[in-house]
């Protein structure tokens, strides 16, 4: 059984939504009170919620940088609409607040669906996910990822490069391209010592090659680059080549803890020869298979695995040859 509310409101109450969820009844709450593109808050037949936003003839479908938020295009009564849905029902109450925030930007501030969604995600990321400062290891790690992002942008285009940067969203690897994944490790040590977090970080996804990029950076004095300068350079290149992608870049930077007003006066330069290795049987690492070989009682006692690898004396490989974007790097 379904219904549609006649009196449009600018905000949907969770009390009302919860009533229909509990009853297993689908319904639609129109949120636009004046003439204009439709904005509907929807309780669905499968006891979930969604936001339907009318798309203009030239308006793009929003692209979600959040793994738990799915956006697809639907046709409703002949109207082209974007549908925002959640992939994990345990976060339904929080998703309700997100939908209302997006709807408010469309209804009250005349933002397009793409603008409203990206602005909301960017604001929430800045509020909830960004610490006031990054510790030294995270600043160094971010510089390495920006070096890879810079190379991918030059080779594949900036929209592809930014969308491939997925490590901020709890995925196992830092970058995921069409046919391979990339894990980036950066150290300021004289030795190539890298900390590996979990058994999955150096475990290729089945059928997808995984490449490990190891950077060493040193203090560069007047000729070095600060993290702020690297971020500014990347944002400038993205804004010129793919301006619609800047918002997604900012979401990823915020999720990595980047804060533009933080103190940043350390200058770094990259050692000449980064190490690029395929993640295979020749790479020293712990794997899920090693844990699986333990007796079940022992496996259940292992809660987390963090370890260090030393690649100082590891020689570069020429076969297989690294992808083109992984053959030359520089700090942006």
Rosetta silent file (secondary structure, phi, psi, omega in degrees, C-alpha in Angstrom):
SEQUENCE: XXXXXXXXXXXXXXXXXXXXXXXXXXXXXXXXXXXXXXXXXXXXXXXXXXXXXXXXXXXXXXXXXXXXXXXXXXXXXXXXXXXXXXXXXXXXXXXXXXXXXXXXXXXXXXXXXXXXXXXXXXXXXXXXXXXXXXXXXXXXXXXXXXXXXXXXXXXXXXXXXXXXXXXXXXXXXXXXXXXXXXXXXXXXXXXXXXXXXXXXXXXXXXXXXXXXXXXXXXXXXXXXXXXXXXXXXXXXXXXXXXXXXXXXXXXXXXXXXXXXXXXXXXXXXXXXXXXXXXXXXXXXXXXXXXXXXXXXXXXXXXXXXXXXXXXXXXXXXXXXXXXXXXXXXXXX
SCORE:     score description
SCORE:     0.000 S_00000001
   1 L     0.000  138.290 -179.356    0.000    0.000    0.000 S_00000001
   2 E  -136.755  164.027  178.085    1.345    3.440   -0.824 S_00000001
   3 E  -148.839  167.459  175.045    0.305    7.047   -0.487 S_00000001
   4 E  -136.039  131.880 -177.440    1.437   10.518   -1.489 S_00000001
   5 E   -79.636  133.037 -176.534    1.181   13.558    0.737 S_00000001
   6 L   -80.773  -38.319 -176.771   -0.644   16.488   -0.814 S_00000001
   7 L   -85.102  110.884 -178.050    0.721   19.253    1.389 S_00000001
   8 L   -72.602  142.446  178.210    4.339   19.866    0.415 S_00000001
   9 L  -129.447  155.665 -179.254    6.837   20.582    3.205 S_00000001
  10 L   -83.787   -9.518 -176.477   10.430   21.802    3.122 S_00000001
  11 L  -146.607  143.126  178.353   11.552   19.155    5.619 S_00000001
  12 L  -105.052  125.276 -179.571   10.547   15.550    6.341 S_00000001
  13 L   -76.563  137.370  176.890   10.142   14.567    9.975 S_00000001
  14 H   -64.249  -31.244  177.996   11.772   11.324   11.091 S_00000001
  15 H   -59.754  -44.695  178.653    8.689   10.596   13.196 S_00000001
  16 H   -66.012  -43.291 -179.718    6.569   10.551   10.043 S_00000001
  17 H   -62.139  -45.314 -178.325    9.128    8.502    8.146 S_00000001
  18 H   -60.743  -35.225  178.009    9.450    5.987   10.964 S_00000001
  19 H   -59.124  -47.375 -178.473    5.684    5.483   11.000 S_00000001
  20 H   -72.385  -34.034  176.319    5.659    4.372    7.350 S_00000001
  21 H   -63.071  -44.960 -179.451    8.807    2.288    7.751 S_00000001
  22 H   -63.975  -37.339 -178.605    7.282    0.411   10.670 S_00000001
  23 H   -79.977   -9.175 -176.704    4.048   -0.154    8.770 S_00000001
  24 L    66.686   31.745 -175.514    5.881   -1.356    5.660 S_00000001
  25 L  -113.131  126.936  177.936    3.990    1.261    3.653 S_00000001
  26 E   -80.579  149.847  179.437    5.595    3.236    0.853 S_00000001
  27 E  -159.294  167.503 -179.797    4.870    6.935    0.560 S_00000001
  28 E  -133.163  132.000  177.190    6.175   10.127   -1.002 S_00000001
  29 E  -110.313  103.805  174.832    6.698   13.524    0.646 S_00000001
  30 E   -66.789  130.374 -174.841    6.891   16.371   -1.903 S_00000001
  31 L  -106.697   -8.552  178.544    9.378   18.887   -0.528 S_00000001
  32 L   -96.565  124.170 -176.357    9.066   21.773   -2.979 S_00000001
  33 L   -91.239  -16.559 -179.746    6.344   24.217   -2.027 S_00000001
  34 L  -117.551  173.704  178.564    6.590   26.432   -5.121 S_00000001
  35 L   -64.477  140.288 -179.060    6.734   25.804   -8.836 S_00000001
  36 L   154.869 -175.898  179.274   10.008   24.323   -9.939 S_00000001
  37 L   -57.642  142.910 -177.594   11.839   21.008  -10.319 S_00000001
  38 L   -69.773  143.003  173.225   10.355   18.194   -8.243 S_00000001
  39 E  -136.152  112.024 -175.650   11.970   17.150   -4.973 S_00000001
  40 E  -123.086  127.916  169.573   10.434   14.073   -3.342 S_00000001
  41 E   -91.290  126.042 -170.162   11.429   12.298   -0.140 S_00000001
  42 E  -122.248  131.434  166.217   10.372    8.668   -0.614 S_00000001
  43 E   -96.972  122.935 -170.152    9.781    5.786    1.777 S_00000001
  44 L   -93.734  167.628 -178.462   10.184    2.673   -0.362 S_00000001
  45 L   -63.027  -27.013 -176.847    8.441   -0.708   -0.386 S_00000001
  46 L   -93.932   26.952  177.941   11.546   -2.444    1.017 S_00000001
  47 L    58.993   45.598  174.493   11.529   -0.318    4.199 S_00000001
  48 L  -130.740 -176.544 -179.477   14.194    2.089    3.053 S_00000001
  49 E  -132.146  159.422  179.714   14.287    5.759    2.094 S_00000001
  50 E  -156.151  161.077  172.811   15.404    7.729   -0.950 S_00000001
  51 E  -119.646  128.846  178.607   15.461   11.247   -2.329 S_00000001
  52 E  -108.304  122.979 -177.715   14.214   11.904   -5.874 S_00000001
  53 E  -122.214  123.171  179.903   15.519   15.101   -7.504 S_00000001
  54 E   -66.928  136.486  179.078   14.311   16.285  -10.906 S_00000001
  55 L  -104.609  132.398  174.689   17.122   16.788  -13.402 S_00000001
  56 L   -71.238  168.504 -176.586   17.032   19.553  -15.983 S_00000001
  57 L   -55.728  -32.846 -176.732   17.778   18.774  -19.646 S_00000001
  58 L  -112.891   10.006 -179.151   21.453   19.678  -19.254 S_00000001
  59 L   -85.290  136.752 -177.954   21.960   18.810  -15.598 S_00000001
  60 L   -84.128  152.887  174.198   24.355   15.981  -14.825 S_00000001
  61 L   -71.450  128.429  176.928   23.585   13.081  -12.556 S_00000001
  62 L   -57.376  145.844  176.233   25.428   13.559   -9.233 S_00000001
  63 L  -113.129  125.965 -173.429   28.297   11.132   -8.719 S_00000001
  64 L   -88.331  125.896  172.355   28.728    9.832   -5.203 S_00000001
  65 L   -85.274   -1.028 -176.016   32.213    9.641   -3.649 S_00000001
  66 L  -100.223  121.474 -178.803   30.660    7.768   -0.705 S_00000001
  67 L   -58.776  -26.747 -175.746   30.576    3.967   -0.961 S_00000001
  68 L   -89.056   -5.982  179.694   27.392    3.805    1.137 S_00000001
  69 E  -114.999  121.923 -179.594   25.413    6.262   -1.019 S_00000001
  70 E  -109.849  134.553  179.363   24.261    5.119   -4.452 S_00000001
  71 E  -123.947  124.846  176.094   22.910    7.541   -7.043 S_00000001
  72 E  -135.044  167.458 -179.248   21.130    6.403  -10.193 S_00000001
  73 E   -99.738  134.694  178.816   18.847    7.927  -12.792 S_00000001
  74 E  -130.715  163.373  172.896   15.157    7.010  -12.928 S_00000001
  75 E  -113.071  124.667 -178.636   12.104    8.112  -14.922 S_00000001
  76 E  -128.290  111.929 -176.530    9.072    9.051  -12.844 S_00000001
  77 L    53.616   39.999  178.910    5.878   10.028  -14.672 S_00000001
  78 L    79.363    5.176 -178.745    8.012   10.931  -17.646 S_00000001
  79 E  -103.394  132.515  177.086   10.353   13.103  -15.553 S_00000001
  80 E   -78.472  124.340 -174.631   14.088   12.447  -15.479 S_00000001
  81 E  -137.279  150.703  170.585   15.187   12.230  -11.836 S_00000001
  82 E   -93.210  135.729  179.458   18.226   11.419   -9.716 S_00000001
  83 E  -116.521  122.139  178.664   17.585    8.881   -6.959 S_00000001
  84 E  -100.506  122.455 -178.178   19.790    8.885   -3.838 S_00000001
  85 E  -130.159  163.990 -179.694   19.762    5.582   -1.943 S_00000001
  86 E  -108.377  143.817 -179.361   21.626    3.957    0.952 S_00000001
  87 L   -98.485  -11.195  178.994   23.487    0.639    0.743 S_00000001
  88 L  -131.344  112.526 -172.272   23.527   -0.157    4.491 S_00000001
  89 H   -67.550  -18.331 -178.742   20.238    0.061    6.358 S_00000001
  90 H   -65.900  -16.636  179.998   21.896    0.360    9.780 S_00000001
  91 H  -104.583   23.100 -173.528   22.649    4.008    8.923 S_00000001
  92 H   -59.970  -42.932 -177.555   19.092    4.831    7.872 S_00000001
  93 H   -64.464  -41.129  178.978   18.532    7.515   10.524 S_00000001
  94 H   -68.603  -37.138  178.531   21.751    9.338    9.620 S_00000001
  95 H   -63.977  -34.622  176.071   20.975    9.055    5.917 S_00000001
  96 H   -56.114  -44.695  179.318   17.625   10.729    6.612 S_00000001
  97 H   -65.112  -39.165  178.107   19.487   13.816    7.865 S_00000001
  98 H   -62.081  -44.401 -179.513   21.724   13.804    4.791 S_00000001
  99 H   -62.212  -40.963  177.975   18.718   13.678    2.451 S_00000001
 100 H   -65.043  -36.801  178.773   17.071   16.594    4.211 S_00000001
 101 H   -66.232  -41.266  177.207   20.288   18.613    3.962 S_00000001
 102 H   -65.038  -46.539 -179.376   20.552   17.937    0.218 S_00000001
 103 H   -59.427  -39.939 -179.919   16.869   18.737   -0.302 S_00000001
 104 H   -61.708  -39.513  179.416   17.235   22.021    1.590 S_00000001
 105 H   -66.118  -34.346  178.737   20.025   23.150   -0.725 S_00000001
 106 H   -73.565  -48.627 -172.907   17.849   22.407   -3.761 S_00000001
 107 H   -76.076  -49.049 -172.794   14.596   23.890   -2.431 S_00000001
 108 H   -86.891  -23.768 -173.820   15.805   26.823   -0.340 S_00000001
 109 H  -121.786    7.001  175.064   18.987   27.751   -2.212 S_00000001
 110 L    55.222   37.053  174.898   18.161   26.770   -5.816 S_00000001
 111 L   -84.357  151.833  173.529   21.189   24.494   -6.165 S_00000001
 112 L   -71.987  160.765  177.216   21.260   21.820   -8.836 S_00000001
 113 H   -53.947  -41.085 -179.863   21.132   18.207   -7.616 S_00000001
 114 H   -64.726  -45.621  179.233   24.847   17.820   -8.383 S_00000001
 115 H   -64.240  -44.640 -176.273   25.776   21.012   -6.537 S_00000001
 116 H   -62.841  -43.578 -178.511   23.520   20.240   -3.573 S_00000001
 117 H   -67.409  -48.150 -177.147   24.876   16.737   -3.050 S_00000001
 118 H   -66.497  -37.841  178.058   28.548   17.650   -3.392 S_00000001
 119 H   -65.490  -38.887  179.737   28.231   20.727   -1.175 S_00000001
 120 H   -66.354  -46.647  179.976   26.505   18.688    1.518 S_00000001
 121 H   -62.871  -41.546 -179.651   29.104   15.922    1.446 S_00000001
 122 H   -63.648  -42.621 -179.550   31.940   18.444    1.484 S_00000001
 123 H   -66.550  -42.795  179.712   30.454   20.301    4.470 S_00000001
 124 H   -66.754  -38.445  178.902   29.815   17.106    6.453 S_00000001
 125 H   -62.663  -42.738  179.918   33.304   15.822    5.691 S_00000001
 126 H   -63.889  -37.096 -176.870   34.830   19.069    6.937 S_00000001
 127 H   -76.523  -42.985 -168.100   32.751   18.945   10.112 S_00000001
 128 H  -101.663  -30.223 -168.224   32.977   15.268   11.035 S_00000001
 129 L  -107.187  -18.010 -171.268   36.037   13.716    9.447 S_00000001
 130 L   -95.025  117.344  173.150   38.771   16.334    9.404 S_00000001
 131 L   -71.555  164.786 -178.117   41.043   16.647   12.442 S_00000001
 132 L   -66.535  -34.802  179.121   42.498   20.057   13.242 S_00000001
 133 L  -140.897  155.626  174.193   45.989   18.937   12.247 S_00000001
 134 L   -97.280  137.202  174.897   47.604   16.012   10.488 S_00000001
 135 L   -72.919  170.134 -172.696   50.388   14.185   12.252 S_00000001
 136 H   -59.336  -43.565 -177.861   53.736   13.883   10.481 S_00000001
 137 H   -63.146  -39.351 -179.490   53.148   10.372    9.136 S_00000001
 138 H   -72.121  -34.912  176.058   49.790   11.319    7.622 S_00000001
 139 H   -64.109  -44.365  179.132   51.209   14.486    6.032 S_00000001
 140 H   -64.220  -43.265  178.922   54.018   12.469    4.476 S_00000001
 141 H   -61.288  -40.305  179.491   51.588    9.773    3.345 S_00000001
 142 H   -65.599  -35.834  178.087   49.318   12.355    1.715 S_00000001
 143 H   -62.960  -40.277  177.332   52.245   13.823   -0.221 S_00000001
 144 H   -63.638  -42.689  179.403   52.977   10.403   -1.696 S_00000001
 145 H   -65.316  -36.871  177.277   49.358    9.905   -2.716 S_00000001
 146 H   -66.321  -33.244  176.418   49.297   13.353   -4.330 S_00000001
 147 H   -63.994  -41.337  177.242   52.397   12.416   -6.338 S_00000001
 148 H   -68.693  -43.329  178.250   50.571    9.355   -7.678 S_00000001
 149 H   -58.017  -41.511  178.869   47.393   11.373   -8.267 S_00000001
 150 H   -61.574  -42.159  179.396   49.416   13.926  -10.217 S_00000001
 151 H   -68.618  -41.087  178.152   50.886   11.211  -12.435 S_00000001
 152 H   -64.316  -39.281  178.837   47.494    9.569  -12.999 S_00000001
 153 H   -62.279  -40.229  178.820   45.970   12.938  -13.890 S_00000001
 154 H   -67.767  -34.589 -175.170   48.643   13.549  -16.517 S_00000001
 155 H   -86.893  -41.168 -171.153   48.254   10.066  -17.985 S_00000001
 156 H  -114.794   -4.846 -174.710   44.501    9.373  -17.721 S_00000001
 157 L    95.741  149.735 -171.161   42.871   12.774  -17.209 S_00000001
 158 H   -72.959  -32.899  178.712   41.943   14.417  -13.940 S_00000001
 159 H   -63.952  -45.451  177.088   38.366   13.184  -13.650 S_00000001
 160 H   -62.701  -41.786 -177.798   39.518    9.571  -13.942 S_00000001
 161 H   -63.957  -46.759 -178.467   42.405   10.185  -11.541 S_00000001
 162 H   -65.197  -43.330  179.634   40.259   11.780   -8.819 S_00000001
 163 H   -65.326  -26.722  179.575   37.568    9.108   -9.091 S_00000001
 164 H   -76.791  -16.998 -178.015   40.268    6.438   -8.832 S_00000001
 165 E   -80.196   91.651 -170.599   41.476    7.861   -5.500 S_00000001
 166 L  -111.108   -3.825 -174.786   39.389    5.650   -3.225 S_00000001
 167 H   -62.754  -21.204  179.640   41.624    5.079   -0.200 S_00000001
 168 H   -70.961  -13.930 -170.343   39.825    7.780    1.792 S_00000001
 169 H  -114.153   40.827  171.248   36.630    5.733    1.847 S_00000001
 170 L    64.472   22.139  171.845   37.686    2.621    3.760 S_00000001
 171 L   -84.965  161.286 -175.560   38.665    0.607    0.683 S_00000001
 172 L   -66.654  -35.617 -171.345   41.706   -1.670    0.961 S_00000001
 173 L  -119.193  156.197 -172.978   43.827    0.155   -1.626 S_00000001
 174 L   -71.210  -37.204 -178.370   44.597    3.815   -2.301 S_00000001
 175 E  -133.940  140.230  176.102   43.728    3.880   -6.009 S_00000001
 176 E  -129.380  107.849  177.428   41.472    1.707   -8.136 S_00000001
 177 L   -99.006 -174.840 -173.611   41.668    2.068  -11.901 S_00000001
 178 L   -60.679  -41.350 -172.223   39.887    0.124  -14.612 S_00000001
 179 L  -124.817    7.158  176.288   42.354   -2.766  -14.765 S_00000001
 180 E  -163.189  163.469  177.112   44.607   -2.497  -11.694 S_00000001
 181 E  -116.385  161.301 -177.112   44.885   -1.144   -8.146 S_00000001
 182 E  -135.646  131.975  171.747   47.648    0.881   -6.475 S_00000001
 183 E  -114.497  130.662 -174.577   48.847    1.000   -2.869 S_00000001
 184 E  -112.612  131.198  175.664   51.099    3.951   -1.953 S_00000001
 185 E  -129.055  132.069 -177.314   53.625    3.965    0.892 S_00000001
 186 E  -131.610  137.394  179.690   55.783    6.972    1.760 S_00000001
 187 E  -137.906  151.677  172.343   58.545    7.316    4.348 S_00000001
 188 L  -102.463    7.658  179.371   61.033    9.979    5.430 S_00000001
 189 L   -77.795  155.882  174.791   63.361    7.282    6.782 S_00000001
 190 L   -69.269  -20.267  175.753   66.721    6.458    5.234 S_00000001
 191 L  -105.842  153.154  178.085   65.410    2.896    4.908 S_00000001
 192 L   -82.506   70.006  178.395   62.302    1.879    2.988 S_00000001
 193 E   -96.688  122.393 -177.482   60.384    0.918    6.111 S_00000001
 194 E  -128.559  137.283  177.269   56.613    0.856    5.583 S_00000001
 195 E   -89.468  130.463 -179.951   53.795    0.031    7.992 S_00000001
 196 E  -108.524  126.142 -176.117   51.111   -2.284    6.594 S_00000001
 197 E  -103.216  103.814  176.958   47.658   -2.030    8.116 S_00000001
 198 L    88.391  161.628 -179.998   45.746   -5.292    7.967 S_00000001
 199 L   -75.990  -17.241 -176.019   46.073   -8.417    5.859 S_00000001
 200 L   -88.415  -15.030 -174.036   44.108   -6.897    3.002 S_00000001
 201 L   -65.189  -33.059  176.172   46.294   -3.887    2.276 S_00000001
 202 L  -114.025   39.015  176.537   48.779   -5.965    0.275 S_00000001
 203 L  -119.530  112.437  179.245   46.255   -8.498   -0.993 S_00000001
 204 L   -62.077  144.449  169.836   45.200   -8.077   -4.645 S_00000001
 205 L   -70.447  139.159 -174.746   41.515   -8.231   -5.429 S_00000001
 206 L   -53.458  126.755  177.007   40.894  -11.397   -7.436 S_00000001
 207 L    84.789    0.969 -178.418   41.572  -10.813  -11.107 S_00000001
 208 L  -126.013  118.991  176.560   43.076   -7.329  -10.588 S_00000001
 209 E   -61.173  144.763  176.526   46.842   -6.691  -10.432 S_00000001
 210 E  -119.604  130.015  178.967   47.992   -4.660   -7.422 S_00000001
 211 E  -112.730  137.094  176.071   51.047   -2.396   -7.596 S_00000001
 212 E  -104.223  125.053  176.733   52.951   -1.076   -4.594 S_00000001
 213 E  -109.824  120.359 -178.454   54.584    2.347   -4.966 S_00000001
 214 E  -111.071  118.141  177.761   57.258    3.127   -2.355 S_00000001
 215 E  -108.155  146.179  166.383   58.411    6.749   -1.968 S_00000001
 216 E  -120.770  126.855  177.129   61.207    8.163    0.135 S_00000001
 217 E  -121.530  150.675 -179.066   61.113   11.904    0.797 S_00000001
 218 E  -131.270  159.330  178.860   63.662   14.085    2.581 S_00000001
 219 E   -62.417  130.002 -168.706   63.624   17.607    3.900 S_00000001
 220 L  -105.598   -0.227 -179.373   64.179   19.839    0.912 S_00000001
 221 H    60.708 -148.349 -175.958   65.056   23.253    2.334 S_00000001
 222 H   -64.036  -23.517 -177.573   64.254   26.233    0.123 S_00000001
 223 H   -92.301   -0.346 -178.486   63.922   24.021   -2.949 S_00000001
 224 L   -83.663 -178.472 -179.933   61.393   21.665   -1.369 S_00000001
 225 E  -121.609  138.478  172.606   57.600   21.605   -1.518 S_00000001
 226 L   -86.813  161.978  175.849   55.172   21.957    1.352 S_00000001
 227 H   -61.124  -39.717  178.609   52.032   19.848    1.554 S_00000001
 228 H   -58.908  -41.781  179.425   49.961   23.032    1.116 S_00000001
 229 H   -66.418  -37.515  177.903   51.779   23.808   -2.137 S_00000001
 230 H   -64.836  -44.958  179.168   51.201   20.254   -3.400 S_00000001
 231 H   -62.500  -45.822 -178.870   47.476   20.436   -2.609 S_00000001
 232 H   -61.328  -40.019  179.866   47.155   23.877   -4.216 S_00000001
 233 H   -64.008  -44.008  179.807   48.936   22.691   -7.367 S_00000001
 234 H   -65.467  -45.770 -179.422   46.656   19.664   -7.739 S_00000001
 235 H   -60.953  -38.074  179.428   43.486   21.702   -7.072 S_00000001
 236 H   -64.642  -42.614 -179.569   44.594   24.255   -9.670 S_00000001
 237 H   -68.115  -39.658  177.965   45.163   21.576  -12.313 S_00000001
 238 H   -65.796  -42.763 -178.033   41.843   19.899  -11.570 S_00000001
 239 H   -64.973  -29.812  178.845   39.955   23.229  -11.653 S_00000001
 240 H   -81.205  -41.387 -173.722   41.420   24.035  -15.051 S_00000001
 241 H   -90.806  -32.270 -176.644   41.071   20.608  -16.695 S_00000001
 242 L  -148.252   70.242 -172.431   37.964   19.194  -14.969 S_00000001
 243 H   -58.005  -30.905  179.761   36.233   21.908  -12.892 S_00000001
 244 H   -68.998  -11.270 -176.854   33.219   19.714  -12.092 S_00000001
 245 H   -94.412   -9.910 -176.054   35.606   17.330  -10.322 S_00000001
 246 H   -59.024  -40.911 -178.986   36.991   19.838   -7.780 S_00000001
 247 H   -61.298  -40.397  179.472   34.207   19.122   -5.279 S_00000001
 248 H   -68.930  -34.822  174.956   34.990   15.396   -5.348 S_00000001
 249 H   -62.980  -43.801 -179.146   38.694   16.162   -4.894 S_00000001
 250 H   -63.073  -37.008  177.178   37.901   18.317   -1.846 S_00000001
 251 H   -61.355  -42.611 -178.637   35.846   15.508   -0.315 S_00000001
 252 H   -69.258  -39.241  177.480   38.813   13.147   -0.650 S_00000001
 253 H   -64.008  -42.456  179.050   41.260   15.681    0.776 S_00000001
 254 H   -64.056  -40.857  179.382   38.979   16.310    3.756 S_00000001
 255 H   -65.579  -25.487  176.422   38.595   12.582    4.349 S_00000001
 256 L   -83.337   -1.173  177.772   42.392   12.326    4.397 S_00000001
 257 L    93.040    6.905 -177.699   42.453   14.943    7.159 S_00000001
 258 L   -68.764  134.634  178.220   43.641   17.866    5.053 S_00000001
 259 L  -134.188  118.601 -172.308   42.930   21.290    6.548 S_00000001
 260 L   -67.958  -22.158 -177.848   43.864   24.369    4.518 S_00000001
 261 L   -98.795   10.334  178.546   44.339   26.599    7.572 S_00000001
 262 L   -77.507  151.644  176.876   46.690   24.225    9.421 S_00000001
 263 L   -62.991  131.367 -175.120   50.312   25.234   10.018 S_00000001
 264 L  -151.664   89.554 -179.209   52.406   23.878    7.170 S_00000001
 265 L  -124.669   10.325  177.810   56.023   25.028    6.815 S_00000001
 266 L   -84.602  129.158 -179.084   57.870   21.734    6.300 S_00000001
 267 L  -108.732  135.816 -174.829   59.473   21.467    2.878 S_00000001
 268 E  -130.641  154.532  171.505   60.153   18.112    1.277 S_00000001
 269 E  -135.299  153.905 -175.373   61.732   16.735   -1.857 S_00000001
 270 E   -91.253  135.252  172.820   61.458   13.273   -3.369 S_00000001
 271 L   -63.835  149.869 -166.390   64.410   10.944   -3.600 S_00000001
 272 L   -59.986  -31.414 -168.772   65.205   10.256   -7.249 S_00000001
 273 L  -123.330   88.912  171.200   64.104    6.634   -7.595 S_00000001
 274 L   -61.408  154.325 -179.700   60.713    5.544   -6.256 S_00000001
 275 E  -106.116  124.973  179.397   60.270    1.790   -6.083 S_00000001
 276 E  -119.411  120.387 -174.825   57.341    0.269   -7.984 S_00000001
 277 E  -130.748  142.314  169.694   56.652   -3.410   -7.384 S_00000001
 278 E   -73.480  141.471  177.096   53.915   -5.864   -8.339 S_00000001
 279 L   -85.543  100.428 -177.313   52.268   -7.376   -5.288 S_00000001
 280 L  -143.181 -163.716 -175.611   52.998  -11.057   -5.888 S_00000001
 281 L   -66.470  -16.808 -179.907   54.753  -14.035   -4.289 S_00000001
 282 L   -86.033   -9.721 -178.829   58.109  -12.209   -4.403 S_00000001
 283 L   -90.528  126.798  178.790   56.924   -9.344   -2.199 S_00000001
 284 L   -67.445  122.256 -176.737   57.428   -9.860    1.558 S_00000001
 285 L  -167.895  159.750  170.004   53.971   -9.632    3.158 S_00000001
 286 L   -96.757  141.726 -174.495   51.428  -11.322    5.361 S_00000001
 287 L  -126.495  159.379  175.168   48.347  -12.612    3.554 S_00000001
 288 H   -56.427  -29.266 -179.292   44.835  -13.768    4.479 S_00000001
 289 H   -64.991  -34.167  178.159   45.935  -17.276    3.441 S_00000001
 290 H   -64.960  -41.039  177.821   48.477  -17.361    6.290 S_00000001
 291 H   -68.307  -39.040 -178.988   45.769  -16.566    8.807 S_00000001
 292 H   -64.169  -23.027 -178.983   43.411  -19.079    7.207 S_00000001
 293 L   -77.157  -13.708  179.026   46.040  -21.804    7.760 S_00000001
 294 L   -75.019  155.927  173.018   45.789  -21.394   11.523 S_00000001
 295 L   -58.987  150.592 -175.545   43.388  -23.539   13.558 S_00000001
 296 H   -55.481  -41.463 -178.760   39.971  -21.931   13.872 S_00000001
 297 H   -61.998  -38.179  178.533   40.397  -21.256   17.587 S_00000001
 298 H   -70.407  -41.180  179.304   43.644  -19.385   16.898 S_00000001
 299 H   -58.543  -41.757 -176.349   42.124  -17.426   13.989 S_00000001
 300 L   -68.739  -15.925  178.683   39.287  -16.187   16.174 S_00000001
 301 L   -87.292  -13.103 -178.662   41.805  -14.757   18.646 S_00000001
 302 L   -89.129  111.223 -176.778   43.465  -12.531   16.033 S_00000001
 303 L   -92.545  -36.276 -176.867   41.645   -9.197   16.071 S_00000001
 304 L  -155.306  151.386  179.936   43.966   -7.008   14.007 S_00000001
 305 L  -130.978  120.294  172.977   47.272   -7.280   12.170 S_00000001
 306 E  -131.701  131.565 -177.109   49.729   -4.406   11.712 S_00000001
 307 E  -148.783  168.959  178.811   53.323   -5.013   10.643 S_00000001
 308 E  -117.016  144.464  172.982   56.306   -3.354    8.945 S_00000001
 309 E  -119.438  148.748  179.755   58.179   -4.372    5.835 S_00000001
 310 E  -115.449  110.336 -178.636   61.692   -3.274    4.858 S_00000001
 311 L  -105.322   18.645 -174.622   62.140   -2.827    1.102 S_00000001
 312 L   -55.353  -41.879 -175.788   65.501   -1.074    1.331 S_00000001
 313 L  -103.744   14.171  178.275   67.350   -3.735   -0.621 S_00000001
 314 L   -77.641  127.327 -177.594   64.477   -4.747   -2.859 S_00000001
 315 L   -84.733  146.233  174.652   65.457   -4.350   -6.504 S_00000001
 316 L   -60.599  154.885  177.932   63.112   -2.789   -9.080 S_00000001
 317 L  -111.419  148.394  177.544   61.426   -5.205  -11.460 S_00000001
 318 L  -110.901  -11.514  177.890   61.217   -4.887  -15.220 S_00000001
 319 L  -142.552  119.205    1.223   58.790   -7.733  -15.816 S_00000001
 320 L   -72.139  152.052  179.821   55.927   -7.231  -15.593 S_00000001
 321 L   -74.532  134.024  178.687   56.453   -3.625  -16.630 S_00000001
 322 L   -60.024  153.533  173.489   54.610   -1.114  -14.430 S_00000001
 323 L   -55.222  155.590 -174.003   51.678    0.798  -15.974 S_00000001
 324 H   -56.475  -36.779 -177.249   52.698    3.951  -17.817 S_00000001
 325 H   -73.375   -7.764 -178.169   51.457    6.269  -15.047 S_00000001
 326 H  -109.121   23.855 -177.364   53.734    4.538  -12.516 S_00000001
 327 L  -108.900  -11.237  178.902   57.030    5.099  -14.317 S_00000001
 328 L  -152.247  132.242 -177.004   57.753    8.745  -13.452 S_00000001
 329 L  -136.140  155.618  168.938   56.757   10.800  -10.427 S_00000001
 330 L  -156.174  154.670  174.605   57.298   14.233   -8.932 S_00000001
 331 L   -67.994  134.824 -176.526   55.733   16.180   -6.118 S_00000001
 332 L   -59.313    0.000    0.000   52.983   18.402   -7.606 S_00000001
